[in-house]
Amino acid sequence: MKKKITEITDIQLGYQFREKIEPVDDGNTRVIQIRDFDDHRILHKEGLSRVKIDKPSEHYLINKGDVLFLSRGHRNWAASIIDDCEDTIAVSHFFVLKMRNASVIPEYIAWYINQTPAQKYLHNIARRGTHIPIIPLSAFEGLTVDLPKKETQEKIVELSNLMEKEWRLFNELQGKRSQLVNTISLKAIKDNKEQ
């Protein structure tokens, strides 16, 4: 069944900083920025900057189960927040999607937004000027999502996670193989010199 993103999530903008973000050790709020995600769109919250701001309203706080969508840049992706976040906000480059009910799995929504049909739609609605492309919130709200039953969403998320795990293991294996070949080659050169 197709649903508009606004039918299944509440969407809000991330926190708008008036000036450059200035991290401080005794900050009362942690900030999620683009750089805090790796290439697999996994958040590394141990590296989040701390800032001192007036206590942000509940409206801005990021919670486990939210989905962040990067609305600026040439690559627009979504990532689900899978860990608890305390006193954490996201910068305004992100739209924050909060699920409206338990029949929608956040990881599925993030997965779907990252797939070709949604990406084509997003590419077509992006505003391009002299600066970085931007997805306007009003246009993003027109995104439709194919929403299967919860069990199917769970299976898709599980398959996606397995594929990611396989990809990481393959890359690790490739790195070790490369290291082994280089070690053997260097040893062969050294042995050849000693003869």
URDA-V670466 format. One record per backbone hydrogen bond with DSSP energy under -0.5 kcal/mol. CO is the residue of the C=O (numbers start at 0). NH is the residue of the N-H. E is the energy in kcal/mol with one decimal. If there is no record, write none. Layout:
co->[CO	CO]
nh->[NH	NH]
e->[E	E]
This chain:
co->[0	2	3	3	4	4	7	8	9	11	14	14	20	23	28	29	30	30	31	32	33	35	37	40	41	42	43	44	48	49	50	50	50	56	56	57	62	65	66	67	68	68	70	73	74	76	78	79	80	86	87	88	89	90	92	92	93	94	94	95	95	96	96	97	100	102	103	104	104	105	106	107	108	109	111	114	115	116	117	118	119	120	121	125	126	126	132	133	133	135	136	138	139	140	142	144	144	145	148	149	150	151	152	153	154	155	156	157	158	159	160	161	162	163	164	165	166	167	168	169	170	171	172	173	174	175	176	177	178	179	180	181	182	183	184	185	186	187	188	189	190	191]
nh->[146	144	6	7	7	8	99	10	97	95	16	91	22	26	50	88	32	48	90	35	36	43	40	42	37	44	46	47	30	23	27	28	52	59	60	60	65	80	96	78	70	94	134	75	76	69	67	81	64	29	61	31	14	93	70	71	13	68	96	11	97	66	98	9	103	104	105	107	108	109	110	111	112	113	114	118	119	120	121	122	123	124	125	127	128	133	72	126	135	139	140	141	142	5	4	2	146	147	152	153	154	155	156	157	158	159	160	161	162	163	164	165	166	167	168	169	170	171	172	173	174	175	176	177	178	179	180	181	182	183	184	185	186	187	188	189	190	191	192	193	194	194]
e->[-3.6	-3.6	-2.0	-0.8	-0.6	-1.7	-2.3	-0.5	-2.6	-3.3	-0.8	-1.1	-0.7	-1.6	-2.9	-2.6	-0.6	-0.8	-2.1	-1.7	-1.8	-2.9	-2.2	-0.5	-1.9	-0.8	-1.5	-1.4	-2.3	-2.8	-0.8	-2.0	-0.7	-2.2	-0.7	-0.8	-2.1	-3.0	-3.3	-2.4	-0.8	-2.6	-2.9	-0.5	-0.7	-3.0	-3.0	-0.8	-3.0	-2.9	-3.0	-2.8	-3.0	-1.9	-2.9	-0.5	-2.0	-2.6	-0.6	-1.9	-0.6	-2.4	-0.5	-2.6	-1.5	-0.5	-0.5	-0.7	-1.9	-2.5	-2.3	-3.2	-2.4	-1.4	-1.7	-2.6	-2.7	-1.7	-2.7	-2.6	-2.1	-1.5	-1.1	-0.5	-0.5	-1.9	-2.6	-3.5	-0.7	-2.6	-2.1	-1.8	-2.2	-0.6	-2.8	-2.5	-0.8	-0.7	-2.2	-2.6	-2.0	-2.4	-2.4	-2.4	-2.7	-2.5	-2.5	-2.3	-2.4	-2.2	-2.3	-2.6	-2.4	-2.4	-2.6	-2.6	-2.2	-2.3	-2.7	-2.6	-2.3	-2.4	-2.7	-2.4	-2.2	-2.5	-2.6	-2.3	-2.4	-2.6	-2.5	-2.6	-2.2	-2.3	-2.0	-2.4	-3.1	-2.0	-1.8	-1.6	-0.6	-0.6]
